[in-house]
Amino acid sequence: MDNLPSTWLRSPEWLADHLSAPDLVVVDGSWYLPTQHRDAQAEYLAGHIPGAVHFDIDTVKDTTSDLPHMLPRPEGFASAMRKMGIGDGASILVYDGLGLFAAPRVWWMFRVFGLERVFILDGGLPRWKAEGRPLEEGRVERRPAHFTARFNSGAVRDLADVAKALQAGVQVVDARSSERFTGTAPEPRAGLPSGHMPGALNVPSSMLTIEGRLKPKSDLMAIFAAAGVDPARPIITTCGSGVSAVVLGLALDAVGAREWSVYDGSWSEWGADPHTAKTGA
């Protein structure tokens, strides 16, 4: 098996060896920004890892919120998992079509709602395909299963939490590009200003990966040190809409951070709020 930087990553070789395991559910968690001009649902139907179900973060969400793909309530998540055929005691292997982009968000969602054995395919679908491994077409339907959602409130932060954290000097780390962070490039969502929360640090998620894979642990440690991030202290991760913030969280976990949480609303909420302080906007 590969010498992987995170205990939550699994190699394509591992997945191939465990693909028929009765308790393993393979999940295609692909999702793309509007600017990427890709259709995750269509790509799933055209070719996915055998047995994989499709998890759409724009469907499994809080349908009462105007913000993009906010976490659903526990009962909503449990209902979605029942329909997907993911039950208590399942082991999950998540992948996405970019290698390491949306899969960590889905990994985190499962863990927020109580599943422990949740892993991410190292290199995602691109690496699986590059190694010549099999794909299948069409939709996978699993038998409905009972899922008990146990919500971990400590893994999630809201706007008020982040405002208090910034005032208290807690590390808030933004995974958006440096250009969006400084306000020199526009946000991908129309009408949303760029810029950042005063006091926030910036570690672009693109710096943490190479060819859709998490960089080696020593590289990650150097990147965080250069950005002034101390993994030994509590950290709140943020980004545009709570997706790449979890890539950042996965990298922090890989270097030993144990007190990290995700600001679910991220800049989509903070940037749009007329009452929040902004720098560089």
C-alpha positions in Angstrom: 0.0 0.0 0.0 1.1 3.6 -0.7 2.8 5.6 2.1 -0.1 8.0 2.4 0.1 11.3 4.3 -3.3 10.8 6.0 -4.8 7.9 7.9 -8.1 8.7 6.2 -6.8 8.1 2.7 -6.9 4.7 0.9 -5.2 3.8 -2.4 -6.9 2.5 -5.5 -5.1 -0.8 -4.9 -6.8 -1.0 -1.4 -10.2 -0.2 -2.9 -9.8 -2.8 -5.6 -9.0 -5.4 -2.9 -12.0 -4.4 -0.8 -14.6 -3.5 -3.5 -16.7 -6.6 -2.8 -16.6 -6.2 1.0 -20.2 -6.4 2.2 -20.0 -3.5 4.7 -18.2 -1.1 2.3 -20.2 1.6 0.4 -18.4 3.4 -2.3 -19.6 7.0 -2.7 -19.1 9.3 -5.7 -19.0 12.7 -4.0 -18.1 14.7 -7.1 -19.2 18.4 -7.2 -17.9 21.3 -9.3 -17.9 25.1 -9.1 -20.1 26.8 -11.7 -16.8 28.2 -13.3 -15.6 24.6 -13.9 -18.4 23.9 -16.3 -18.8 20.2 -15.4 -21.9 18.2 -14.7 -21.3 15.8 -11.8 -24.5 13.9 -12.3 -24.0 13.3 -16.0 -20.4 12.3 -15.4 -21.5 9.8 -12.7 -24.0 8.2 -15.1 -21.4 8.0 -17.9 -18.9 6.2 -15.7 -18.2 5.6 -12.0 -16.4 3.1 -9.8 -18.5 -0.2 -9.8 -21.1 -0.1 -7.1 -20.7 3.6 -6.2 -23.7 5.7 -5.3 -23.8 9.4 -6.1 -23.8 11.9 -3.2 -24.8 15.4 -4.3 -24.0 18.1 -1.7 -26.5 20.4 -3.5 -29.2 17.8 -2.7 -28.1 16.5 0.7 -28.4 20.0 2.3 -30.4 22.3 4.4 -33.2 23.1 2.0 -34.4 26.0 4.2 -31.2 28.0 3.8 -30.4 30.4 1.0 -26.7 29.6 1.4 -25.1 26.9 -0.8 -25.1 23.3 0.4 -25.3 24.0 4.1 -25.4 20.9 6.4 -28.9 19.4 6.7 -30.5 18.7 10.0 -29.7 15.3 11.4 -33.1 13.9 10.4 -32.6 15.2 6.8 -29.2 13.5 6.6 -30.6 10.3 8.0 -33.4 10.3 5.4 -31.0 10.9 2.5 -28.8 8.1 3.7 -31.8 5.7 4.0 -32.7 6.4 0.4 -29.0 5.9 -0.6 -28.9 2.5 1.2 -26.2 3.6 3.7 -27.0 2.2 7.1 -25.5 2.1 10.6 -22.2 0.2 10.7 -21.3 0.9 7.1 -17.8 1.7 6.0 -17.6 4.5 3.5 -15.0 5.2 0.7 -15.6 8.6 -0.9 -14.0 9.8 -4.2 -14.5 12.7 -6.6 -13.8 13.5 -10.2 -11.0 16.0 -9.5 -8.9 13.8 -7.2 -9.3 15.7 -4.0 -11.8 18.5 -4.0 -15.4 17.7 -3.0 -14.7 14.2 -1.5 -13.3 15.6 1.8 -16.6 17.6 2.2 -18.6 14.4 1.9 -16.1 12.6 4.2 -16.6 15.3 6.8 -20.4 15.3 6.5 -20.5 11.5 7.3 -18.3 12.1 10.3 -20.3 15.1 11.5 -23.3 12.8 11.6 -21.7 10.0 13.5 -19.9 7.5 11.1 -16.4 6.7 12.0 -15.1 4.4 9.3 -15.1 6.9 6.4 -12.2 7.2 4.0 -11.2 9.1 0.9 -9.8 7.5 -2.3 -6.3 8.9 -2.8 -6.1 10.5 -6.2 -9.9 10.0 -6.7 -11.4 9.0 -10.0 -8.6 10.4 -12.1 -6.0 8.1 -10.5 -8.4 5.1 -10.6 -8.9 5.6 -14.3 -5.2 6.3 -15.0 -4.5 2.9 -13.5 -6.9 1.3 -15.9 -9.3 0.1 -13.3 -13.0 -0.7 -14.2 -15.9 1.6 -14.4 -19.6 1.1 -14.8 -22.4 3.2 -16.3 -25.9 4.1 -15.0 -27.3 4.6 -11.5 -26.7 2.3 -8.6 -29.7 1.6 -6.5 -29.1 0.1 -3.0 -31.7 -1.4 -0.7 -32.9 1.3 1.8 -31.1 1.0 5.2 -31.6 2.5 8.6 -29.2 5.4 9.5 -28.9 6.9 13.0 -27.6 10.4 12.7 -25.6 11.5 15.8 -24.7 15.2 15.3 -21.2 16.3 16.3 -21.8 20.0 17.0 -18.1 20.6 17.8 -17.1 20.0 14.2 -19.2 22.9 12.8 -19.1 26.7 13.4 -21.5 29.4 12.5 -21.1 33.2 11.8 -21.4 34.1 15.5 -18.8 31.5 16.5 -16.3 32.8 14.0 -16.8 36.4 15.0 -16.1 35.5 18.6 -13.2 33.4 17.6 -11.6 36.2 15.7 -12.0 38.6 18.6 -10.4 36.0 20.9 -7.4 35.4 18.6 -8.5 31.9 17.6 -6.9 30.9 14.3 -9.3 31.2 11.4 -7.7 29.9 8.2 -9.2 30.6 4.7 -8.7 28.0 1.9 -9.5 30.4 -1.0 -6.9 31.6 -3.4 -4.7 34.4 -2.3 -6.2 36.7 -5.0 -9.8 36.1 -3.7 -8.5 36.5 -0.1 -6.8 39.8 -0.8 -9.7 41.1 -2.9 -7.8 41.3 -6.2 -9.9 38.6 -7.9 -13.6 38.2 -8.0 -15.6 35.6 -6.2 -17.2 32.9 -8.5 -20.6 33.7 -7.1 -22.2 36.8 -8.7 -22.7 39.8 -6.4 -20.4 38.5 -3.6 -17.4 40.7 -2.8 -14.0 39.3 -2.4 -11.7 40.0 0.5 -11.4 38.3 3.9 -12.3 38.4 7.6 -9.9 40.7 9.5 -7.4 38.5 11.4 -7.9 35.5 9.2 -4.9 33.6 7.8 -4.7 32.2 4.2 -3.6 28.8 3.1 -5.0 28.2 -0.4 -6.2 24.6 -0.7 -4.5 24.4 -4.1 -1.1 24.6 -2.3 -1.9 21.4 -0.3 -2.4 19.1 -3.3 -0.5 17.9 -6.3 -2.2 16.2 -9.2 -5.3 15.6 -7.1 -3.5 14.1 -4.2 -2.5 15.4 -0.7 1.1 16.5 -0.6 3.5 14.7 1.8 3.3 15.5 5.4 6.6 17.3 5.5 5.4 19.6 2.7 2.1 20.3 4.5 3.9 21.2 7.7 6.2 23.7 5.9 3.2 25.3 4.2 1.3 25.8 7.4 4.4 27.1 9.2 5.0 29.6 6.4 1.4 30.9 6.7 1.7 31.3 10.5 -0.7 28.4 11.3 0.0 26.4 14.4 -1.7 23.0 14.1 -1.4 22.5 17.9 -3.8 25.3 18.6 -7.6 25.4 17.8 -8.4 26.2 14.2 -11.6 27.1 12.2 -11.3 26.5 8.5 -13.3 28.5 6.0 -13.4 29.0 2.2 -16.1 30.1 -0.3 -18.9 27.7 0.6 -17.5 25.1 2.9 -15.9 22.7 0.4 -12.2 23.4 0.1 -12.3 24.3 3.8 -12.4 20.6 4.4 -9.5 19.9 2.1 -7.7 22.3 4.5 -9.1 20.4 7.5 -7.9 17.1 6.1 -4.4 18.5 5.6 -4.4 19.9 9.1 -5.5 16.5 10.5 -2.6 14.9 8.5 -0.1 17.0 10.4 -1.6 16.3 13.8 -4.2 19.0 14.3 -7.0 17.7 16.5 -9.0 20.8 17.3 -10.2 21.9 13.9 -13.8 22.7 12.8 -15.4 24.1 9.7 -17.3 27.4 9.2 -20.1 26.0 7.2 -21.4 29.3 5.8 -17.9 30.4 4.9 -17.4 33.5 2.7 -20.8 33.0 1.0 -22.4 34.0 4.3 -19.7 36.3 5.8 -19.1 38.2 2.6 -22.8 38.7 1.8 -23.6 40.0 5.3 -23.6 43.8 5.4 -22.8 43.8 9.1 -19.6 41.8 9.1 -16.1 43.4 8.9 -14.2 42.7 5.7 -10.6 43.5 4.6 -9.6 43.9 1.0 -13.1 43.8 -0.3 
